[in-house]
Every structure is written in C-alpha cells, then in structure tokens.
Amino acid sequence: MHKKSTSIVAIVDSGADKSLFDAEVGKDIGLDVESGEVEYFGGIGGNRINAFVHRVQMQVIGIDKIIEIPVGFTENLGISGILGQEGFFDAFRIKFEKDHDTFEINPTRR
C-alpha cells in the first residue's frame, strides 16, 4: 500500500513554468503515474523530457496553507522535485535577496 503523503526537498525555480517531480515521488503518494496526461518539458540545452501531469495537493513545511497544483512526474529527474511558477507562485510570495542572504516563502491571501 502506498503512502498518501511524503516529504521531499524541492528546488524553487522561477524559470520553470510548471512543477516537476521524480516519478518515484508520485508512486510514493499512491499515483498511477503513467495515467496522467503526457506533457513535454524543455530544459537547459534544449533537451525535452516527457512527464505525466497530475493535480496534487501540497504543503510547504511550516506553512499551514494547502494548495493543489499541476505537477509533471518523470523518470530519472536526478532530484526529488522542482517547484515552478504555475500554481506554486500563485499561492506563495517568493522573496530572494542574494545581497542580504535571505530566501522566504510566504502564503498569499488568495
């Protein structure tokens, strides 16, 4: 039996249009990963990978807000996940100030 939730470390990527997680994460939360709609994602150097998109609920540890966003699941991502703009950046205010060594994620009021 698969878990209904799991905790992962993900990269916040303002250059990513949509969130992308390793397929193993999808399997861990009980998804039939390959039943999702196929979408192609472009990457650095023009490489394209296919992913299976599902709507999933997620929560940032330490923030009470639960959101539902589209996530592409793909094999051999090399990391657990990438949090992209669609859905995630709508629900959270992301603040990165390199000159002050700060990074913050705060929920929006929507």
Buried (B, 14 or more C-beta within 10 A) or exposed (E): EEEEEBEBEBEBBEEBEBBBBBBBBBBBBEBEBEEBEEBEBEEEEEEEBEBBBBEBEBEBEEEEEEBEBBBBBBEEBEEBBBBBBEBBBEBBEBEEEEEEEEEEBEEEEE
